[in-house]
Amino acid sequence: MRILALLLTLSSLVFAQRQVLERAWDLIAKGDRAGAMQVLETILKANPANADAHLMIGSLLAEDGKPAEALSHLRAGVKLAPRSADAHYALGEALKNFGELEPARAEFQQAVNLNPNLAPARVDLGLALLEASDFKAAAVHLDKAILLLGRTPDSAYPRYLRAKIHAEHVETQKAAALLQDAVAIQPRFAEAWSDLGEARKAMLDEPGALAAFEESVRIDPENAVAQLRLGGELLRQGRPHEAVQHLQAADRLKPNDQATLNGLQLALRQDGQIDQANVVKQRLTEVLHAIDVESQNAFNALRLNNEGAELEKDGKLSEALEKYRAALALDPTHIGIRVNYAVAALRLGRWADGLAQLREALRRAPGDPKITAALNDALEQAPVEFGGQGRPVPAPKPGRR
């Protein structure tokens, strides 16, 4: 009797918690995210092992752009429900959105392993593999997703992605067929219309290509690629006057793009607007020069970085730091160089500089696990006056190097 009573009590508790979770869902649906968060936090105070509450809070925080807090809750949810494909998928989505692509791909793979019929996980895994240029594996997952989704609106996106793989393999007719299906299912799918135009152009279907490009721009006039493709096709078909306005729109949306400037100056020249064409040509010359300088700077930055690494190996930290500093000045976008500079500065006891560079590296690569770990380790060892905990570095164990 005592066991039966306990089971009945647990059953009523689970039912009560489910009702509260449904209340949180209702609040989210109504747009009251703050109210939903309060409900979910109340659930966790009463039961910290509630996986659903962790996952819901994590997803809300991820949408709010709070990576550390979001991933903490989502990982807790996965730990509490390791056999839940939905939990792994939710964590994968957040990791992907925060730029942690490799860990995200692993979570999508785990979700698919646990539930091979979870179509959204198949789509995201296919996209991750496509971006990694693993076209064969991506095709497998996208084909399965399309099969699972049928001709529902959600199937338009995997069809669009699958068409990219066909295009990569110069299977133009197959790509066009999938894209035609995608826009039939989702008529306002601007990117699919644009890619359909490219496929039709490759098949020498000039009227069809132009119609697809025009539809893409009509749906999304703020898409620079769509405007460029339409302008380029109009120019190719001998209609430079019409091409100019679309190429100008592409230039406005994505200034100083080499292909856009080249097309625009040609269209202006063919339309008789010689002075304007010369102005654009001068801009193109400046862009090409800037690209050349940037490439040279990137090359020299890597050379200096490598020289710094060799000096660091030889124990010449101060000289290495100067090499890293010079490399970073040439290429401030290179995360690896910035991290090398930070580590060298920290090893020299320049805590403020080193911590600042690690924080900047993490800002440029949000959620990067290696940079995050390096920053956490540095903060543990940094003196209190620099915001650290002042913990000494552990002494090496005897017999180990």
C-alpha positions as CSV (number, residue, x, y, z in Angstrom):
1,M,0.0,0.0,0.0
2,R,2.8,2.4,0.8
3,I,4.4,1.8,-2.7
4,L,1.1,2.4,-4.4
5,A,0.6,5.6,-2.4
6,L,4.1,6.8,-3.4
7,L,3.4,6.1,-7.1
8,L,0.1,8.0,-7.0
9,T,1.9,10.9,-5.3
10,L,4.6,11.0,-8.0
11,S,2.0,10.7,-10.7
12,S,0.1,13.7,-9.4
13,L,3.4,15.7,-9.1
14,V,4.3,14.9,-12.7
15,F,0.8,15.9,-13.9
16,A,1.0,19.1,-11.9
17,Q,4.4,20.0,-13.3
18,R,3.2,19.2,-16.8
19,Q,0.3,21.6,-16.3
20,V,2.7,24.3,-15.2
21,L,4.9,23.7,-18.3
22,E,1.9,24.0,-20.5
23,R,1.1,27.3,-18.8
24,A,4.6,28.4,-19.7
25,W,4.0,27.4,-23.4
26,D,0.8,29.3,-23.4
27,L,2.6,32.4,-22.1
28,I,5.3,32.1,-24.8
29,A,2.6,31.7,-27.5
30,K,1.0,35.0,-26.2
31,G,4.3,36.8,-26.4
32,D,4.8,37.0,-22.6
33,R,8.3,35.7,-22.4
34,A,9.1,37.3,-19.1
35,G,6.0,35.6,-17.6
36,A,7.0,32.2,-19.0
37,M,10.5,32.6,-17.7
38,Q,9.2,33.3,-14.2
39,V,7.0,30.1,-14.4
40,L,9.9,28.0,-15.6
41,E,12.3,29.3,-12.9
42,T,9.6,28.5,-10.3
43,I,9.5,24.9,-11.6
44,L,13.3,24.6,-11.4
45,K,13.3,25.9,-7.8
46,A,10.9,23.1,-6.9
47,N,12.6,20.5,-9.1
48,P,16.1,21.3,-10.4
49,A,16.0,18.0,-12.3
50,N,13.2,19.0,-14.6
51,A,14.8,18.6,-18.0
52,D,11.9,20.2,-20.0
53,A,12.1,23.4,-17.9
54,H,15.9,23.6,-18.5
55,L,15.4,23.1,-22.2
56,M,12.7,25.7,-22.4
57,I,14.7,28.3,-20.4
58,G,17.8,27.6,-22.5
59,S,15.9,28.1,-25.7
60,L,14.4,31.4,-24.5
61,L,17.8,32.6,-23.4
62,A,19.3,31.5,-26.8
63,E,16.7,33.6,-28.6
64,D,17.7,36.5,-26.3
65,G,21.3,36.1,-27.4
66,K,22.7,35.0,-24.0
67,P,25.1,32.1,-25.0
68,A,26.6,31.2,-21.6
69,E,23.3,31.0,-19.7
70,A,21.4,29.4,-22.6
71,L,24.0,26.7,-23.2
72,S,24.3,26.0,-19.5
73,H,20.5,25.2,-19.2
74,L,20.4,23.3,-22.5
75,R,23.4,21.1,-21.5
76,A,21.7,20.5,-18.2
77,G,18.6,19.4,-20.1
78,V,20.6,17.0,-22.3
79,K,22.3,15.6,-19.2
80,L,19.0,15.0,-17.5
81,A,17.4,13.5,-20.7
82,P,20.3,12.0,-22.6
83,R,18.1,9.7,-24.7
84,S,15.9,12.6,-25.9
85,A,16.5,13.5,-29.5
86,D,14.6,16.7,-29.0
87,A,16.9,17.8,-26.2
88,H,20.0,17.2,-28.4
89,Y,18.4,19.0,-31.3
90,A,17.6,22.0,-29.1
91,L,21.2,22.2,-27.9
92,G,22.4,21.8,-31.5
93,E,20.3,24.7,-32.7
94,A,21.7,27.0,-30.0
95,L,25.3,25.9,-30.6
96,K,24.8,26.6,-34.4
97,N,23.3,30.0,-33.7
98,F,26.2,30.9,-31.5
99,G,28.7,29.9,-34.1
100,E,29.9,26.6,-32.5
101,L,29.4,24.6,-35.7
102,E,31.4,21.4,-34.9
103,P,29.7,20.8,-31.5
104,A,26.3,21.7,-33.1
105,R,26.9,19.1,-35.8
106,A,27.6,16.5,-33.2
107,E,24.4,17.2,-31.4
108,F,22.4,17.0,-34.6
109,Q,24.0,13.7,-35.4
110,Q,23.1,12.4,-31.9
111,A,19.5,13.6,-32.4
112,V,19.3,11.7,-35.6
113,N,20.9,8.6,-34.1
114,L,18.2,8.7,-31.3
115,N,15.3,9.5,-33.6
116,P,16.0,8.8,-37.3
117,N,12.6,10.3,-38.2
118,L,13.3,13.7,-36.6
119,A,13.2,15.7,-39.9
120,P,14.3,19.1,-38.5
121,A,17.5,17.5,-37.2
122,R,18.1,15.8,-40.5
123,V,17.8,19.2,-42.2
124,D,20.2,20.9,-39.9
125,L,22.7,18.1,-40.0
126,G,22.4,18.1,-43.8
127,L,23.1,21.9,-43.8
128,A,26.1,21.5,-41.5
129,L,27.6,18.8,-43.7
130,L,26.9,20.9,-46.8
131,E,28.8,23.8,-45.3
132,A,31.7,21.4,-44.5
133,S,31.6,20.4,-48.2
134,D,30.7,16.8,-47.3
135,F,28.2,16.7,-50.1
136,K,27.7,12.9,-50.1
137,A,26.7,12.7,-46.4
138,A,24.6,15.9,-46.7
139,A,22.6,14.5,-49.6
140,V,21.7,11.4,-47.5
141,H,20.2,13.4,-44.7
142,L,18.5,15.9,-46.9
143,D,16.9,13.2,-49.1
144,K,15.6,11.5,-45.9
145,A,14.2,14.8,-44.6
146,I,12.4,15.4,-47.9
147,L,10.9,12.0,-47.7
148,L,9.8,12.5,-44.1
149,L,8.3,15.9,-44.8
150,G,6.5,15.0,-48.0
151,R,5.2,18.0,-49.9
152,T,4.6,20.1,-46.8
153,P,5.8,23.8,-46.6
154,D,8.6,22.7,-44.3
155,S,10.0,20.5,-47.2
156,A,10.8,23.5,-49.4
157,Y,14.0,24.4,-47.5
158,P,15.7,20.9,-47.7
159,R,14.7,20.8,-51.4
160,Y,16.5,24.1,-51.8
161,L,19.6,22.8,-50.0
162,R,19.6,19.5,-51.9
163,A,19.4,21.5,-55.2
164,K,22.7,23.1,-54.2
165,I,24.4,19.7,-54.1
166,H,23.1,18.9,-57.5
167,A,24.3,22.3,-58.8
168,E,27.8,21.5,-57.3
169,H,27.9,18.3,-59.3
170,V,26.6,20.1,-62.4
171,E,23.4,18.2,-62.3
172,T,21.5,21.2,-63.5
173,Q,18.2,19.6,-64.5
174,K,17.9,17.8,-61.1
175,A,18.6,21.1,-59.3
176,A,16.0,23.0,-61.4
177,A,13.4,20.3,-60.7
178,L,13.9,20.5,-56.9
179,L,13.9,24.3,-56.9
180,Q,10.7,24.3,-59.0
181,D,9.2,22.1,-56.4
182,A,10.4,24.4,-53.6
183,V,8.8,27.5,-55.1
184,A,5.6,25.6,-55.9
185,I,5.4,24.6,-52.2
186,Q,6.6,28.0,-50.8
187,P,5.9,30.6,-53.5
188,R,7.5,33.4,-51.5
189,F,10.9,31.5,-51.1
190,A,13.0,34.3,-52.6
191,E,16.4,32.5,-52.4
192,A,15.0,29.4,-54.2
193,W,13.6,31.6,-57.0
194,S,17.1,33.2,-57.4
195,D,18.8,29.8,-57.5
196,L,16.1,28.6,-60.0
197,G,17.1,31.5,-62.2
198,E,20.7,30.4,-62.1
199,A,19.7,26.9,-63.0
200,R,17.5,28.0,-65.9
201,K,20.3,30.3,-67.1
202,A,22.7,27.3,-67.2
203,M,20.1,25.5,-69.2
204,L,20.0,28.4,-71.7
205,D,16.4,29.2,-70.8
206,E,16.7,33.0,-70.9
207,P,13.0,33.9,-70.5
208,G,12.7,31.4,-67.6
209,A,15.8,32.7,-65.9
210,L,14.8,36.3,-66.2
211,A,11.3,35.5,-64.8
212,A,12.8,33.7,-61.8
213,F,15.2,36.5,-61.0
214,E,12.4,39.0,-61.3
215,E,10.2,37.0,-58.9
216,S,13.1,36.7,-56.4
217,V,13.6,40.5,-56.4
218,R,9.9,41.2,-56.2
219,I,9.6,39.1,-53.1
220,D,12.8,40.3,-51.4
221,P,14.1,43.6,-53.0
222,E,16.6,44.0,-50.1
223,N,18.6,40.9,-51.2
224,A,21.9,42.0,-52.8
225,V,22.6,38.7,-54.5
226,A,19.1,38.7,-56.1
227,Q,19.5,42.2,-57.4
228,L,23.0,41.4,-58.7
229,R,21.7,38.3,-60.6
230,L,18.8,40.2,-62.1
231,G,20.9,43.1,-63.1
232,G,23.5,40.8,-64.6
233,E,20.9,38.8,-66.6
234,L,19.3,42.0,-68.0
235,L,22.8,43.2,-69.0
236,R,23.5,39.9,-70.6
237,Q,20.2,40.1,-72.6
238,G,21.1,43.5,-73.9
239,R,18.9,45.6,-71.6
240,P,21.6,47.8,-69.9
241,H,19.2,50.7,-69.0
242,E,17.0,48.3,-66.9
243,A,20.1,46.5,-65.5
244,V,21.5,49.8,-64.0
245,Q,18.8,50.2,-61.4
246,H,19.2,46.6,-60.1
247,L,22.9,46.8,-60.0
248,Q,22.7,50.1,-58.2
249,A,20.4,48.5,-55.7
250,A,22.9,45.6,-55.2
251,D,25.7,48.2,-54.7
252,R,23.6,50.0,-52.1
253,L,22.9,46.8,-50.3
254,K,26.4,45.5,-50.5
255,P,28.8,48.3,-51.2
256,N,32.1,47.8,-52.9
257,D,31.4,44.2,-54.1
258,Q,33.8,43.5,-57.0
259,A,31.2,41.6,-59.2
260,T,28.6,44.3,-58.6
261,L,30.9,47.2,-59.4
262,N,32.1,45.5,-62.6
263,G,28.6,44.8,-63.8
264,L,27.4,48.3,-62.9
265,Q,30.2,50.1,-64.8
266,L,29.6,47.9,-67.8
267,A,25.8,48.6,-67.7
268,L,26.3,52.4,-67.3
269,R,28.8,52.4,-70.2
270,Q,26.5,50.5,-72.5
271,D,23.6,52.8,-71.5
272,G,25.7,55.8,-72.6
273,Q,26.3,57.1,-69.0
274,I,30.0,57.4,-69.5
275,D,30.9,59.8,-66.7
276,Q,29.0,57.7,-64.1
277,A,30.7,54.6,-65.6
278,N,34.1,56.1,-65.1
279,V,33.3,57.0,-61.4
280,V,32.3,53.4,-60.8
281,K,35.4,52.1,-62.6
282,Q,37.5,54.2,-60.3
283,R,35.8,52.7,-57.3
284,L,36.4,49.2,-58.7
285,T,40.1,50.1,-59.1
286,E,40.3,51.2,-55.5
287,V,38.5,48.1,-54.3
288,L,40.9,45.8,-56.2
289,H,43.9,47.7,-54.8
290,A,42.4,47.4,-51.3
291,I,42.0,43.6,-51.8
292,D,45.6,43.4,-52.9
293,V,46.8,45.3,-49.8
294,E,44.6,43.2,-47.6
295,S,46.0,40.0,-49.1
296,Q,49.5,41.2,-48.6
297,N,48.9,42.3,-45.0
298,A,47.3,38.9,-44.3
299,F,50.4,37.1,-45.7
300,N,52.8,39.3,-43.7
301,A,50.7,38.8,-40.6
302,L,51.0,35.1,-40.8
303,R,54.7,35.3,-41.4
304,L,55.1,37.5,-38.3
305,N,52.9,35.2,-36.3
306,N,55.0,32.1,-37.3
307,E,58.2,34.0,-36.4
308,G,56.6,34.8,-33.0
309,A,55.7,31.2,-32.4
310,E,59.4,30.2,-33.0
311,L,60.6,32.8,-30.7
312,E,58.1,31.7,-28.0
313,K,59.4,28.1,-28.4
314,D,62.9,29.4,-27.7
315,G,61.7,31.1,-24.6
316,K,62.1,34.6,-26.0
317,L,58.7,35.8,-24.9
318,S,59.2,39.5,-25.1
319,E,60.4,39.3,-28.7
320,A,57.6,36.9,-29.5
321,L,55.0,39.3,-28.1
322,E,56.3,42.1,-30.4
323,K,56.0,39.8,-33.4
324,Y,52.4,39.0,-32.4
325,R,51.7,42.6,-31.8
326,A,52.9,43.6,-35.3
327,A,51.0,40.6,-36.9
328,L,47.8,41.7,-35.1
329,A,48.2,45.3,-36.3
330,L,48.3,44.0,-39.9
331,D,45.4,41.6,-39.5
332,P,43.2,42.4,-36.5
333,T,40.5,40.0,-37.7
334,H,42.7,36.9,-37.3
335,I,41.5,35.2,-34.1
336,G,44.4,32.8,-33.8
337,I,47.0,35.6,-33.9
338,R,45.0,37.5,-31.3
339,V,44.9,34.5,-29.0
340,N,48.7,33.9,-29.4
341,Y,49.3,37.5,-28.5
342,A,47.0,37.2,-25.5
343,V,48.8,34.0,-24.2
344,A,52.2,35.6,-24.6
345,A,51.1,38.7,-22.7
346,L,49.7,36.6,-19.9
347,R,52.9,34.5,-19.6
348,L,54.8,37.8,-19.2
349,G,52.4,38.9,-16.5
350,R,50.7,41.5,-18.5
351,W,47.3,40.6,-17.2
352,A,45.3,43.6,-18.3
353,D,46.5,43.3,-21.9
354,G,46.2,39.5,-22.1
355,L,42.7,39.3,-20.6
356,A,41.5,42.1,-22.8
357,Q,42.7,40.3,-25.9
358,L,41.1,37.0,-24.9
359,R,37.8,38.8,-24.3
360,E,38.0,40.5,-27.7
361,A,38.8,37.1,-29.3
362,L,35.7,35.6,-27.6
363,R,33.6,38.6,-28.7
364,R,34.7,37.9,-32.3
365,A,34.2,34.2,-32.0
366,P,31.2,33.8,-29.5
367,G,31.1,30.6,-27.6
368,D,34.4,29.2,-29.0
369,P,35.2,26.4,-26.5
370,K,39.0,26.8,-26.6
371,I,39.0,30.5,-26.2
372,T,36.4,30.2,-23.4
373,A,38.6,27.7,-21.6
374,A,41.7,29.9,-22.0
375,L,39.9,32.9,-20.6
376,N,38.5,30.9,-17.7
377,D,42.0,29.5,-16.9
378,A,43.5,33.0,-17.1
379,L,40.9,34.5,-14.8
380,E,41.6,31.8,-12.2
381,Q,45.2,32.7,-12.2
382,A,45.0,36.5,-12.6
383,P,45.5,38.7,-9.6
384,V,42.3,40.0,-7.9
385,E,43.1,43.5,-9.0
386,F,42.6,42.4,-12.6
387,G,39.3,40.7,-11.9
388,G,40.9,37.2,-11.3
389,Q,40.9,34.8,-8.5
390,G,44.6,34.8,-7.9
391,R,44.9,31.0,-7.7
392,P,48.5,29.7,-8.2
393,V,49.3,27.5,-11.2
394,P,49.5,23.9,-10.0
395,A,53.0,22.6,-9.7
396,P,53.9,19.8,-12.1
397,K,53.8,16.3,-10.6
398,P,57.2,14.5,-10.1
399,G,58.3,12.5,-13.1
400,R,56.1,14.5,-15.5
401,R,57.0,17.2,-17.9
